[in-house]
Amino acid sequence: MKIVTVIGNRPQFVKAAAVSRLLREHHQELLVHTGQHHDDELSAIFFTELEVPPPERELHISGGSNTEQTGRMLAHLGPLLAVERPELVLVYGDTNSTLAGGLAAAQAHVPVVHVEAGMRSFDRRMPEELNRVLTDHLSDLLLCPSQTAVDNLAREGVSGRVALVGDVMVDVALLFQPRAKADERPLRDAGVRDGEFVLATAHRAGNVDVPERLRALVDLLLAIDAPVVLPLHPRTGARLDAAGWLDELQAATHVSLTPPLGYIAFTSLLTNARVVLTDSGGVQKEAYLAGVPCVTMRDTTEWVETVDAGWNVLVDLDRDAALAALERTPPAARPELYGDGRAGERVVGAIDDPGS
């Protein structure tokens, strides 16, 4: 079977690491990289480190509004599908690349497989929420990471076939986290020690594109009474620089700003951090898998199980709430939530067996 897989950002490269090699044992896969993350630090290094097959097509589409970016992706993907004539299109997660790949396939009457289907934050202000909802409702095969996701789709009455396969990122975490934790070089580069620092990430448009919220983010980072490592996402760095606030973080002796990091270097910092402060969906889950407490700078999350388990706290950009949560000790128990490391096998199995 010929399958076109559309990817475009860091979490999707990670997920492809759990699926593409297995998929290619059974099928012909054409990997299409939209270019949504076009920086080498956010793109090429992941293919090298995670041994993801290099993309056969690169569209080099980045920048612009969500609408503009999705429209340009559709303009490229439509003709590509017409030439390649795949029997399936596979998409991951909730990015503009996800929606564009799914919509282009549906319009071409090609069945759509959505990996990580059914996740919901129930916040329609987030472009990711719109992307995942729309993709679910045009998909033919919806592969869910958790029972919560399955239940969400049942309530919505999606028309496609739903299967619980577990989370493919668990596969990658189990494979790479032990090796990354043993790599102390990223800690030395950042000038921090194991278990004594806060790892922070921030890139959501709702946090960094709104000046008042961006200022609140800066104030929070400056108020933390512990070493902070902040790998600086290009969007965030550009907004801080434009607002004139990047210098404040650079001057703060407890804040270490780094360039965007590859998967191994970032995972080394994550697995050795005392706590993670983030607005990323994927990082919340990676922290949980690593047994590191998480404080989330949002008021909703799609990974509700991590909050229910007591290992993740939603604080939005409330400085006092965030500072208190950063000092919080998580429960002793950390239930297995998202699978046993064989989700990639189940994804391929569900594709191979349409009646399963």
PyMOL commands that set and color helices and strands:
alter all, ss='L'
color gray80, all
select helices_A, chain A and resi 10-24+40-42+44-50+66-84+96-107+127-138+147-156+168-181+185-190+205-208+211-223+234-243+246-251+263-272+281-290+304-308+319-326+343-352
alter helices_A, ss='H'
color red, helices_A
select strands_A, chain A and resi 2-7+28-33+57-58+88-92+112-115+141-144+161-164+198-201+228-231+255-258+275-278+294-296+312-314
alter strands_A, ss='S'
color yellow, strands_A
deselect
rebuild
show_as cartoon
